[in-house]
Amino acid sequence: MSDTTQPPTPENGQSAPPAQPLAINLQYIKDLSFEVPAGAEIFATLRTNPQISVNIDVQANRLEPDQMVFEVILAVKTEASEPPQQEGGPQGRPVFIAELAYACIVTLTNPPAELVEPILLVEVPRLIFPYVRNILSEVTRDGGFPPVVLQPIDFVALWQAKRNSFDQTPGHA
């Protein structure tokens, strides 16, 4: 027995699925830098795994005032440094610094106004995160170190924290 159901079309009386409110038009590396401040010496003197810190930021900028076209940038800065010589001591030398600004151009199609910000600052970064993770992993590996593999990021929490810090700055109610 064959399945005779047809996809929804206006001709067979069914409505087409709604258009997605988001289209990613283009993705690209906006800025990438990898630095080993101590040069070759760090490879000879590093005795333990470095301590790694990661800072993440998301920005969205409208490209055309009268169109819903935006550039969304997911910026990641990773710094590895030697562990302190003793517990609670000062941080050791920097081992490497990797900075990546990965951007995409997105078009929004008739989104409800209250969803524009979460789409741009939560959904788009979630969609491009795997590319950022891969690039950062490869650049640290190609730099002579074990690859840095970013853990999944809660972009909702990041967005909420950013909103809360913005709301508490002087001049904002």
VEXLUM-388900 format. One record per residue: x, y, z of N, C-alpha, C in turn; chain; residue in one letter. Coordinates in pm, whole numbers, plus 50000, padded with zeros to 5 digits. Layout:
BEGIN
    n.c1    n.c2    n.c3   ca.c1   ca.c2   ca.c3    c.c1    c.c2    c.c3   chaine   residu
       X       Y       Z       X       Y       Z       X       Y       Z        A        A
...
***
This chain:
BEGIN
    n.c1    n.c2    n.c3   ca.c1   ca.c2   ca.c3    c.c1    c.c2    c.c3   chaine   residu
   50085   49883   50000   50000   50000   50000   50089   50124   50000        A        M
   50062   50217   49913   50145   50335   49904   50081   50450   49982        A        S
   50167   50537   50024   50122   50654   50099   50082   50762   49999        A        D
   49959   50804   50003   49911   50902   49907   49901   51043   49964        A        T
   49952   51061   50086   49948   51197   50142   50044   51285   50064        A        T
   50003   51406   50045   50085   51501   49972   50128   51612   50067        A        Q
   50240   51672   50036   50283   51783   50122   50181   51895   50116        A        P
   50173   51972   50224   50075   52081   50226   50106   52185   50119        A        P
   50008   52215   50039   50021   52322   49939   49888   52397   49935        A        T
   49892   52519   49887   49765   52592   49876   49665   52521   49782        A        P
   49717   52445   49683   49629   52378   49587   49547   52267   49652        A        E
   49605   52191   49746   49529   52081   49806   49458   52123   49935        A        N
   49447   52254   49955   49367   52303   50067   49441   52311   50199        A        G
   49566   52275   50201   49642   52283   50326   49736   52403   50316        A        Q
   49759   52464   50430   49846   52581   50427   49992   52537   50435        A        S
   50077   52614   50372   50221   52585   50375   50273   52619   50514        A        A
   50380   52553   50557   50436   52587   50688   50483   52732   50688        A        P
   50479   52797   50804   50520   52938   50808   50669   52951   50775        A        P
   50705   53062   50716   50845   53088   50685   50922   53105   50816        A        A
   51044   53057   50814   51129   53072   50932   51162   53220   50949        A        Q
   51163   53270   51074   51190   53412   51094   51338   53448   51079        A        P
   51424   53348   51055   51568   53370   51056   51633   53302   50937        A        L
   51718   53375   50866   51799   53317   50759   51942   53363   50779        A        A
   52034   53266   50785   52176   53300   50793   52228   53311   50651        A        I
   52267   53431   50611   52310   53457   50474   52457   53426   50451        A        N
   52540   53449   50553   52684   53440   50536   52749   53423   50672        A        L
   52855   53344   50678   52933   53329   50801   53080   53353   50765        A        Q
   53155   53414   50858   53295   53441   50827   53374   53470   50955        A        Y
   53506   53454   50944   53596   53493   51053   53622   53641   51036        A        I
   53578   53718   51134   53598   53864   51130   53738   53899   51180        A        K
   53783   53827   51283   53915   53851   51340   53963   53723   51408        A        D
   54089   53690   51387   54147   53572   51449   54291   53602   51483        A        L
   54329   53575   51608   54468   53592   51646   54509   53482   51742        A        S
   54632   53437   51727   54689   53336   51816   54830   53382   51848        A        F
   54859   53389   51977   54988   53442   52020   55049   53352   52127        A        E
   55178   53327   52115   55255   53256   52218   55360   53357   52265        A        V
   55325   53436   52371   55413   53548   52411   55557   53507   52444        A        P
   55578   53390   52504   55713   53350   52544   55786   53277   52432        A        A
   55720   53256   52320   55784   53190   52207   55824   53047   52240        A        G
   55930   53000   52177   55973   52860   52190   56008   52823   52333        A        A
   56048   52918   52414   56088   52890   52553   55975   52823   52632        A        E
   55851   52859   52603   55740   52803   52680   55731   52653   52660        A        I
   55764   52604   52541   55756   52461   52515   55863   52385   52595        A        F
   55977   52448   52620   56084   52383   52695   56062   52388   52845        A        A
   55990   52491   52893   55978   52510   53038   55843   52472   53097        A        T
   55741   52455   53015   55607   52423   53067   55607   52280   53121        A        L
   55579   52266   53251   55585   52135   53316   55448   52077   53348        A        R
   55348   52162   53361   55213   52114   53393   55114   52176   53295        A        T
   54994   52120   53293   54892   52176   53205   54862   52320   53244        A        N
   54849   52408   53146   54818   52547   53178   54675   52562   53227        A        P
   54651   52671   53298   54515   52705   53338   54455   52789   53226        A        Q
   54333   52753   53188   54271   52818   53073   54149   52897   53118        A        I
   54142   53022   53075   54023   53103   53100   53961   53139   52965        A        S
   53829   53146   52964   53755   53175   52841   53657   53287   52869        A        V
   53659   53388   52783   53562   53497   52789   53483   53498   52659        A        N
   53352   53513   52672   53264   53508   52556   53176   53631   52554        A        I
   53157   53686   52435   53068   53800   52418   52991   53783   52288        A        D
   52869   53832   52288   52785   53829   52168   52739   53972   52140        A        V
   52751   54014   52015   52706   54146   51974   52623   54134   51848        A        Q
   52526   54222   51834   52445   54227   51712   52434   54372   51667        A        A
   52454   54394   51540   52447   54528   51483   52359   54526   51359        A        N
   52266   54618   51352   52181   54629   51233   52265   54690   51121        A        R
   52260   54631   51002   52341   54679   50891   52272   54788   50810        A        L
   52141   54778   50796   52064   54877   50721   51951   54927   50810        A        E
   51936   55059   50826   51835   55110   50919   51692   55068   50885        A        P
   51662   55049   50758   51525   55018   50718   51503   54871   50685        A        D
   51603   54786   50714   51589   54642   50685   51625   54561   50808        A        Q
   51571   54441   50817   51599   54351   50930   51719   54262   50897        A        M
   51832   54325   50861   51955   54254   50830   52057   54294   50936        A        V
   52117   54193   50999   52207   54217   51112   52338   54140   51095        A        F
   52442   54196   51156   52567   54122   51173   52569   54079   51319        A        E
   52585   53949   51342   52596   53895   51478   52739   53844   51493        A        V
   52803   53885   51602   52943   53846   51626   52951   53768   51757        A        I
   53008   53650   51749   53038   53569   51867   53189   53579   51888        A        L
   53228   53650   51995   53370   53674   52023   53414   53587   52140        A        A
   53525   53517   52120   53579   53430   52224   53727   53464   52244        A        V
   53764   53485   52369   53906   53507   52403   53946   53397   52501        A        K
   54047   53322   52463   54097   53213   52546   54240   53245   52585        A        T
   54267   53243   52715   54402   53267   52764   54446   53148   52847        A        E
   54563   53096   52813   54622   52988   52891   54745   53044   52961        A        A
   54759   53012   53088   54875   53060   53162   54927   52949   53253        A        S
   55055   52962   53287   55115   52865   53378   55044   52873   53512        A        E
   55024   52759   53578   54963   52764   53710   55055   52837   53809        A        P
   54999   52890   53917   55083   52956   54018   55186   52858   54074        A        P
   55302   52910   54112   55407   52826   54170   55362   52761   54300        A        Q
   55281   52834   54377   55227   52780   54501   55080   52816   54512        A        Q
   55007   52738   54588   54862   52758   54605   54832   52902   54644        A        E
   54745   52968   54568   54707   53105   54598   54807   53209   54553        A        G
   54916   53165   54491   55018   53258   54445   54977   53329   54318        A        G
   55064   53418   54270   55032   53490   54147   55031   53395   54026        A        P
   54950   53431   53930   54939   53353   53807   55073   53350   53736        A        Q
   55104   53239   53673   55230   53227   53598   55225   53301   53466        A        G
   55328   53280   53387   55338   53347   53256   55226   53304   53162        A        R
   55192   53391   53069   55096   53348   52967   55159   53241   52878        A        P
   55082   53138   52848   55129   53032   52759   55085   53063   52617        A        V
   54955   53089   52599   54905   53134   52470   54779   53216   52489        A        F
   54749   53296   52388   54627   53377   52385   54565   53355   52247        A        I
   54439   53313   52246   54367   53294   52120   54242   53381   52124        A        A
   54223   53461   52021   54106   53546   52012   54039   53523   51877        A        E
   53909   53503   51882   53832   53479   51761   53704   53560   51765        A        L
   53680   53635   51659   53551   53702   51639   53491   53638   51515        A        A
   53387   53558   51535   53321   53489   51426   53187   53558   51402        A        Y
   53161   53593   51279   53042   53672   51250   52954   53604   51147        A        A
   52830   53646   51146   52739   53603   51041   52643   53718   51011        A        C
   52595   53716   50889   52494   53811   50846   52362   53737   50844        A        I
   52263   53790   50914   52133   53725   50922   52023   53822   50878        A        V
   51920   53762   50823   51801   53836   50786   51686   53782   50868        A        T
   51612   53870   50931   51493   53831   51006   51370   53864   50922        A        L
   51276   53770   50919   51154   53788   50841   51035   53796   50934        A        T
   50983   53915   50949   50862   53941   51028   50861   53877   51167        A        N
   50967   53889   51244   50961   53832   51379   50883   53924   51470        A        P
   50815   53868   51570   50753   53955   51670   50863   54040   51736        A        P
   50833   54166   51763   50934   54260   51815   51003   54208   51940        A        A
   50928   54139   52027   50988   54091   52152   51084   53974   52130        A        E
   51084   53915   52010   51174   53802   51983   51301   53841   51908        A        L
   51310   53965   51861   51428   54006   51783   51555   53989   51865        A        V
   51557   54044   51986   51678   54036   52068   51715   53892   52104        A        E
   51621   53808   52152   51662   53669   52180   51703   53591   52056        A        P
   51646   53620   51941   51690   53551   51819   51835   53588   51789        A        I
   51865   53718   51795   51999   53765   51760   52105   53729   51863        A        L
   52070   53731   51991   52171   53712   52096   52169   53573   52159        A        L
   52072   53490   52123   52067   53354   52178   52067   53251   52064        A        V
   51969   53261   51976   51953   53158   51872   52066   53160   51770        A        E
   52101   53275   51719   52208   53283   51619   52341   53236   51678        A        V
   52382   53283   51797   52507   53230   51854   52503   53078   51875        A        P
   52388   53026   51913   52375   52881   51931   52400   52809   51798        A        R
   52353   52867   51689   52370   52805   51557   52514   52812   51506        A        L
   52586   52920   51537   52723   52933   51486   52830   52882   51583        A        I
   52790   52849   51706   52885   52802   51807   52969   52683   51760        A        F
   52912   52582   51694   52997   52469   51651   53113   52511   51561        A        P
   53095   52613   51479   53203   52661   51393   53311   52729   51476        A        Y
   53269   52809   51573   53363   52876   51663   53443   52772   51741        A        V
   53374   52673   51793   53439   52567   51870   53544   52495   51785        A        R
   53512   52464   51661   53603   52394   51572   53725   52480   51538        A        N
   53703   52606   51504   53814   52694   51467   53909   52710   51585        A        I
   53856   52734   51704   53940   52753   51822   54018   52626   51854        A        L
   53954   52513   51841   54021   52384   51866   54137   52364   51768        A        S
   54113   52392   51641   54217   52372   51541   54332   52471   51554        A        E
   54302   52596   51584   54409   52695   51593   54498   52667   51715        A        V
   54441   52623   51827   54526   52591   51943   54608   52465   51916        A        T
   54549   52369   51849   54624   52248   51813   54735   52281   51715        A        R
   54703   52360   51613   54805   52398   51515   54912   52487   51577        A        D
   54881   52551   51689   54978   52633   51761   55073   52551   51847        A        G
   55057   52418   51849   55149   52332   51921   55100   52289   52058        A        G
   54973   52314   52089   54917   52280   52219   54803   52181   52203        A        F
   54764   52116   52313   54643   52034   52303   54526   52123   52263        A        P
   54434   52072   52181   54323   52158   52136   54235   52202   52252        A        P
   54194   52326   52248   54097   52378   52344   53959   52347   52286        A        V
   53882   52266   52358   53748   52230   52313   53649   52298   52407        A        V
   53580   52398   52355   53484   52470   52436   53367   52380   52473        A        L
   53324   52391   52597   53205   52319   52641   53082   52395   52593        A        Q
   52968   52328   52584   52847   52399   52541   52821   52522   52628        A        P
   52767   52623   52566   52742   52751   52634   52592   52773   52646        A        I
   52552   52820   52762   52412   52855   52784   52394   52999   52739        A        D
   52356   53018   52613   52343   53153   52559   52226   53229   52621        A        F
   52126   53159   52670   52015   53227   52739   52068   53294   52866        A        V
   52146   53221   52945   52203   53277   53068   52298   53392   53036        A        A
   52378   53378   52930   52471   53483   52891   52394   53610   52852        A        L
   52287   53593   52775   52203   53706   52733   52138   53772   52854        A        W
   52084   53692   52945   52019   53748   53064   52118   53822   53152        A        Q
   52238   53768   53169   52340   53835   53250   52378   53968   53186        A        A
   52390   53968   53054   52425   54093   52985   52313   54196   53000        A        K
   52189   54153   52990   52075   54244   53008   52072   54299   53150        A        R
   52095   54212   53248   52093   54256   53388   52204   54356   53417        A        N
   52323   54334   53362   52433   54428   53387   52405   54560   53316        A        S
   52341   54555   53199   52307   54678   53127   52200   54755   53203        A        F
   52100   54685   53255   51991   54751   53328   52038   54817   53457        A        D
   52149   54771   53512   52197   54825   53641   52302   54934   53625        A        Q
   52337   54967   53501   52434   55076   53483   52364   55209   53507        A        T
   52439   55309   53554   52377   55440   53580   52311   55495   53456        A        P
   52196   55555   53476   52124   55616   53366   52020   55525   53304        A        G
   52010   55400   53352   51909   55308   53300   51812   55271   53412        A        H
   51686   55271   53379   51586   55237   53480   51561   55088   53482        A        A
***
